[in-house]
Amino acid sequence: MNKYTLLVAVAALLAAACTDSNEAEEPQAESAERAAPMSREERLAMRNKLQEQKNVELVAQDDAAKATTGVTGEVPDDVLDKIYADLEQRSGGDRGQFVVSKAAAAQWNDGSLGCPEPGQTYTQAIVNGYHAVIEYQGQSYDYRAADSGYFKLCPGPSLTR
């Protein structure tokens, strides 16, 4: 059966299903009322209601996924403390002078945490973690961290290593 024949067969079945087939129906009791066909507006309202339910389900699934991955949207204090200690050592500054300009949950495409270095190989899997940018004396320090506790300073044009 070619595509055209199949298409014609499907169209014929749909047309038969959509036509009013009073002759094929069993006679109904006179007391039972037949439902009136829905208007265009009613069909649109029903479709919108179903779409809203689907959107609610998608949001619930997204929330459940966040709960299972442990990504909450904030950098945990223990990870931030390790980053501060590293930055104190690198810069000679005091954590009281550091300003956090970004601290958010992130998903990295691989073990490089979004910051690959030449000549290095990385695990090829999604890594849940965090992204923190700390400002100190006019410089930005871009830190990437994994949920496992591993973190690294991502080199950039204004960063010192």
Helices and strands as residue ranges (DSSP letters): H 3-18, H 40-69, H 77-91, G 95-97, E 99-108, E 127-136, E 139-146, E 151-154
